[in-house]
Each structure stands twice: as C-alpha cells, then as structure tokens.
Amino acid sequence: MRSTLEGILSRTDLAAVGKGAGKAPMPPEITNTLLFVDMFCKVAHIPRAAMAEFVPSYVFDAVSVR
C-alpha cells in the first residue's frame, strides 16, 4: 500500500491538492486492501491502532473504513 500511495502522491501536484484544486484518486487495490485489513482486525480481535505502525490512520480515514 505504501509504495502504491507514494507513486500516486509523486504524480499528484500536492500544492494544487492542498489548495482544493483536486484530489489524488484512491486506487481500488488500496481501498480493497484497507477493507481487508479492517475486516481482519475485527475478526482477529486486533485493535486497529496496532496497524498504525504499518498503515497510518489518515489513510484509513481517506477511504472511510470503520
């Protein structure tokens, strides 16, 4: 997920995004992976906070996983 997001952000004009001119699209593979990780945490009774080391909470929040 990190490498895919890094690639997207490197192609996106962050200055324009910061001014509200646009938004980096979230690829479906990132959304699907985040949904899987969220479900896995629920089934395995792992707090989502434990995933913060690997996936920052703002990435989960970007796709509204909860």
Backbone as a chain_set.jsonl record, in Angstrom:
{"seq": "MRSTLEGILSRTDLAAVGKGAGKAPMPPEITNTLLFVDMFCKVAHIPRAAMAEFVPSYVFDAVSVR", "coords": {"N": [[0.828, -1.182, 0.0], [1.924, 1.223, 0.79], [3.906, 1.78, -1.18], [2.34, 2.018, -3.484], [0.684, 4.206, -2.806], [2.683, 6.123, -2.478], [3.613, 6.335, -5.092], [1.34, 7.42, -6.338], [1.093, 9.867, -5.003], [3.467, 11.055, -5.779], [2.976, 11.612, -8.398], [0.989, 13.454, -8.262], [0.128, 16.846, -8.067], [0.908, 18.252, -5.263], [0.706, 20.81, -4.196], [-1.456, 21.925, -5.551], [-3.453, 20.192, -4.718], [-3.52, 20.749, -2.005], [-4.639, 23.268, -2.056], [-7.19, 22.765, -2.675], [-7.707, 22.274, -5.319], [-7.807, 19.818, -6.462], [-7.942, 16.242, -6.03], [-6.105, 13.444, -5.014], [-6.68, 10.418, -6.638], [-7.968, 7.461, -5.112], [-6.713, 4.375, -5.578], [-8.398, 1.316, -6.56], [-7.174, -1.035, -5.595], [-5.917, -0.234, -3.26], [-8.072, 0.605, -1.676], [-9.472, -1.842, -1.472], [-7.557, -3.399, -0.133], [-7.345, -2.01, 2.289], [-9.935, -2.367, 3.284], [-9.89, -5.152, 3.609], [-7.854, -5.414, 5.575], [-9.064, -4.037, 7.667], [-11.337, -5.678, 8.156], [-10.001, -8.041, 8.837], [-8.728, -7.27, 11.206], [-10.973, -6.927, 12.833], [-12.081, -9.557, 12.911], [-9.952, -11.004, 14.009], [-9.724, -9.808, 16.405], [-7.928, -7.7, 16.8], [-6.712, -4.62, 17.754], [-7.303, -1.756, 15.78], [-5.516, 0.251, 16.065], [-3.12, -1.014, 16.373], [-2.334, -1.471, 13.818], [-1.439, 0.95, 12.988], [1.263, 1.361, 12.869], [1.96, 0.309, 10.457], [0.043, 1.143, 8.618], [-0.927, 4.332, 8.37], [-3.36, 6.167, 10.31], [-4.686, 8.207, 8.934], [-4.764, 7.305, 6.356], [-6.557, 5.154, 6.462], [-8.766, 6.7, 7.171], [-9.105, 8.164, 4.851], [-10.476, 6.563, 3.123], [-12.697, 6.082, 4.487], [-12.985, 3.822, 6.227], [-14.432, 1.968, 8.66]], "CA": [[0.0, 0.0, 0.0], [2.78, 2.411, 0.884], [4.548, 2.079, -2.463], [1.306, 2.482, -4.411], [0.325, 5.565, -2.414], [3.814, 7.006, -2.769], [3.594, 6.566, -6.533], [0.237, 8.318, -6.643], [1.405, 11.191, -4.488], [4.565, 11.633, -6.552], [2.413, 12.084, -9.669], [-0.031, 14.458, -7.988], [0.617, 18.158, -7.674], [0.461, 18.408, -3.881], [0.344, 22.206, -3.94], [-2.816, 22.119, -6.061], [-4.355, 19.425, -3.864], [-3.631, 21.493, -0.753], [-5.493, 24.443, -2.258], [-8.546, 22.326, -3.023], [-7.876, 22.202, -6.761], [-8.019, 18.447, -6.887], [-7.73, 15.226, -5.005], [-5.483, 12.251, -5.565], [-7.636, 9.307, -6.635], [-7.584, 6.294, -4.324], [-6.875, 3.213, -6.459], [-9.229, 0.265, -5.977], [-6.405, -2.026, -4.846], [-5.67, 0.324, -1.925], [-9.352, 0.533, -0.969], [-9.75, -3.25, -1.159], [-6.608, -3.849, 0.883], [-7.731, -1.398, 3.553], [-11.138, -3.063, 3.744], [-9.466, -6.467, 4.081], [-7.134, -5.246, 6.84], [-10.058, -3.661, 8.677], [-12.105, -6.882, 8.497], [-9.091, -8.958, 9.507], [-8.565, -6.779, 12.581], [-12.209, -7.203, 13.566], [-12.217, -10.999, 13.107], [-8.858, -11.476, 14.87], [-9.768, -9.014, 17.642], [-6.715, -6.893, 16.862], [-7.086, -3.201, 17.68], [-6.828, -1.104, 14.562], [-4.366, 1.075, 16.442], [-1.919, -1.839, 16.177], [-1.97, -1.362, 12.41], [-0.957, 2.31, 12.713], [2.684, 1.295, 12.542], [2.071, -0.085, 9.057], [-0.888, 1.956, 7.828], [-1.337, 5.479, 9.182], [-4.812, 6.297, 10.462], [-5.256, 9.113, 7.925], [-5.009, 6.528, 5.13], [-7.834, 4.502, 6.713], [-9.807, 7.728, 7.163], [-9.306, 8.643, 3.494], [-11.464, 5.711, 2.446], [-13.805, 5.952, 5.444], [-13.08, 2.449, 6.72], [-14.732, 1.886, 10.102]], "C": [[0.872, 1.245, 0.0], [3.398, 2.766, -0.459], [3.539, 2.579, -3.487], [0.905, 3.917, -4.09], [1.449, 6.55, -2.708], [3.878, 7.343, -4.25], [2.505, 7.535, -6.944], [0.577, 9.746, -6.212], [2.547, 11.843, -5.255], [4.074, 12.163, -7.895], [1.401, 13.2, -9.492], [0.627, 15.759, -7.569], [0.075, 18.461, -6.283], [0.08, 19.843, -3.549], [-1.086, 22.471, -4.395], [-3.82, 21.38, -5.185], [-4.583, 20.173, -2.555], [-4.534, 22.703, -0.861], [-6.905, 24.061, -2.681], [-8.775, 22.184, -4.508], [-8.157, 20.787, -7.245], [-7.735, 17.498, -5.745], [-7.093, 14.024, -5.672], [-6.487, 11.108, -5.519], [-7.095, 8.142, -5.816], [-7.785, 5.076, -5.21], [-7.682, 2.101, -5.784], [-8.427, -0.765, -5.188], [-6.072, -1.537, -3.44], [-6.951, 0.217, -1.091], [-9.66, -0.903, -0.557], [-8.819, -3.774, -0.074], [-6.96, -3.279, 2.247], [-8.981, -2.057, 4.133], [-10.792, -4.444, 4.295], [-8.775, -6.363, 5.436], [-8.104, -4.895, 7.959], [-10.875, -4.884, 9.116], [-11.242, -7.891, 9.257], [-8.904, -8.555, 10.967], [-9.805, -7.087, 13.411], [-12.337, -8.691, 13.889], [-11.176, -11.517, 14.1], [-8.804, -10.744, 16.208], [-8.45, -8.269, 17.879], [-7.152, -5.432, 16.802], [-6.493, -2.56, 16.426], [-5.637, -0.218, 14.84], [-3.055, 0.306, 16.268], [-1.439, -1.778, 14.726], [-1.358, -0.003, 12.066], [0.527, 2.341, 12.38], [2.892, 1.029, 11.054], [1.213, 0.764, 8.131], [-1.338, 3.118, 8.703], [-2.858, 5.644, 9.202], [-5.427, 7.214, 9.408], [-5.494, 8.39, 6.604], [-6.326, 5.77, 5.28], [-8.97, 5.53, 6.61], [-10.099, 8.23, 5.748], [-10.332, 7.813, 2.735], [-12.646, 5.412, 3.359], [-14.043, 4.52, 5.865], [-13.327, 2.513, 8.207], [-15.895, 0.987, 10.302]], "O": [[0.588, 2.21, -0.71], [3.413, 3.937, -0.84], [3.849, 3.472, -4.276], [0.798, 4.751, -4.989], [1.199, 7.678, -3.135], [4.159, 8.481, -4.628], [2.723, 8.384, -7.808], [0.374, 10.702, -6.96], [2.589, 13.068, -5.369], [4.687, 13.064, -8.467], [0.995, 13.828, -10.47], [1.583, 15.755, -6.795], [-1.075, 18.875, -6.134], [-0.785, 20.069, -2.703], [-1.841, 23.159, -3.709], [-4.916, 21.882, -4.937], [-5.706, 20.226, -2.054], [-5.133, 23.123, 0.129], [-7.718, 24.925, -3.007], [-9.913, 21.992, -4.938], [-8.695, 20.6, -8.336], [-7.344, 17.9, -4.649], [-7.492, 13.629, -6.768], [-7.084, 10.852, -4.474], [-5.894, 7.872, -5.832], [-8.922, 4.766, -5.567], [-7.646, 1.967, -4.561], [-8.933, -1.318, -4.212], [-5.956, -2.347, -2.521], [-6.912, -0.21, 0.063], [-10.063, -1.152, 0.579], [-9.25, -4.514, 0.81], [-6.883, -3.984, 3.254], [-9.067, -2.277, 5.341], [-11.331, -4.862, 5.32], [-9.074, -7.136, 6.347], [-7.978, -5.4, 9.074], [-11.078, -5.099, 10.311], [-11.705, -8.519, 10.209], [-8.92, -9.404, 11.858], [-9.69, -7.47, 14.575], [-12.667, -9.051, 15.019], [-11.481, -12.37, 14.933], [-7.944, -11.026, 17.043], [-7.935, -8.216, 18.996], [-7.887, -5.046, 15.893], [-5.338, -2.796, 16.07], [-4.83, 0.04, 13.947], [-2.005, 0.907, 16.044], [-0.263, -2.01, 14.449], [-0.819, 0.176, 10.974], [0.994, 3.246, 11.688], [3.88, 1.47, 10.467], [1.605, 1.066, 7.004], [-2.058, 2.911, 9.679], [-3.547, 5.306, 8.24], [-6.581, 7.018, 9.026], [-6.336, 8.815, 5.812], [-7.13, 5.735, 4.349], [-10.014, 5.247, 6.024], [-11.213, 8.674, 5.468], [-10.98, 8.307, 1.812], [-13.495, 4.582, 3.034], [-15.181, 4.051, 5.862], [-12.51, 3.062, 8.946], [-16.321, 0.772, 11.436]]}, "num_chains": 1, "name": "protein.A"}
